[in-house]
Amino acid sequence: EQDAFVSHLDEKLNPAKHVGSVIGSPGNRPKQGTRGLRTMITNAKNAEAKHPGAMNGLRDVILDRAFSFASKNQKNELSFKAFGRFLNEPMTRGQPSLLSVMREGGLLDDASILRLNKIIDEGSKQETLLTAEKQLLYSVWWVLD
């Protein structure tokens, strides 16, 4: 499906870089990111007839960007907190989140967003517990050393 999205783009564009330049990442979002994403969604909708799967391809590229952002740590592990920030923080002040724009544009439905946010919430809780556990183990090791 990413191929369908790619096939409707200009040949010179790298889809991941193009989407990345439009939506940015938390703390580094373009001022017109919301408008740019809405335009990309409209273009993907218009391309569906000629390139079936373009909408799903755009959705997949956006989620890939979120995973990439959330995996940029020292151990290359997924941070559910960072993944949630990428998708749920407002694009810019006073603007909707990426997930809200994706829902509005038909890339994701309410049930998918609900399930995705449930996974993010549960993963974030586990991430917090694991961090606390590591700190406790380090403290005990330091005291015993």
N, C-alpha and C positions, 0 to 999 in steps of 0.2 A: 504494500500500500504506500510505503514511502516512495517507491518508484513512480507511482501515479502522481504523487505530489511533485516530485522532482521533474517529471516529464512536462509539466505545464509551466515550469520556470524557464527563464532565459538560460540558455546553455552555459553561459559564463558564470552563473551563480552556483555556489556551494550551498545547498539547502540549510544545513546546520548553521553555517556562518551567517547566512541571510536571516534566518529566524533569530539567531543570537543577536544580530545587530538591531533587529526590530524590537525585541522584548528585553534585551539586556539581562541583568541579574540583580537581586536585591542590593541596594546601595549604589547601583550603577545602571539604573533604568533610563532610557531615553525619555525626554520630555513628552514626545508624541508617541510613546510606545503603545498606549491603548488604541489610539487611532490607527497606528501601523498594523497592529494585530487584527483589528476589525477589518482593515483593508485586505490583509492576507486571507482571512477567513472568507470574505466575500469573493475574492479571486479563486480560492479553492472550490467554493460552492459553484461558481460559474464554470469551472473546469471539469466538474463531475461528469457531465454528459460526454465529453470527449476523453476524459481520463478518469474512469471510475476508480474510486478509492482515494482521490486527492484529499478529501476532508480527513479521512482516517490517517493518511500519510502526514498531513500537517499536525494532527494531534500527536502522532508518534514522535515526530521531530521535536515538538515542544516538550513532551515527557522525557525524551532522551536528554534534552538540555537540562531539565530539572535534575535528572539522575547524575549528569556530569557535574553540575554545580554542587550537589550534595555529596559527591565522592571526592572532592578536592580537599583531602586532609593527608596527614603524614602517612597513614597506613592504607590510604585509598579505600577506606571503608565507607559505606553509605551512612550518612547522618540523616535520620528521619526528621530531626528538627530543621536542618537546612533544607531538606526536600519540601517540608511544609511551608517554610518561609518563602521559598522560591514560588510556590504555587498560590499561597494564600495571602501574602502581603499585598497591599495596594500597589499597582504598577507605579504610580506617583501619587503625591499627596492629593487627596480628594477624588482619586480615580478607583475603579474596581480592581479586584485581584485578577491574576491571570486565569484562575479557575472560573471566576464570574464571567469574564469575557468569553472563555471557551464554552460555558453553558449557554450564554446569550447567543453565541454564534452557531450552536448546534454541534460542536465538537464533542461534548460530553453531556449526558443527561443527568438529571438530579440524582438518580439512583447510583450512577457511576461515581459521582462526586461524593456522595454520602459514604460509599464503600471505600473510596480512596482516602478520604479524611479519617475514617475509622482506622485504617491501616496506619496512616501517619500518626494518629494519636496514640495507638497502642505501641508502635515502634518507638515513639518519642519517650513514652513512659519507661520502656525497657532500656533505652539509651541512658536515661537519667539514673536508673537503678544500677546499671553496669558501671557508670562513671563513679557513682558513690561507692560501689563495691571495690573498684580499683583503688580509690583514694583510701578506703579503710584498710585494705591489704597493704598498701604502701606505708601507711602510718604504723601499722603493727610491725611490719618488717623493719622500719626505721627505728622503732623503740627497742626491738629485740636485737638489733645489730650492734 
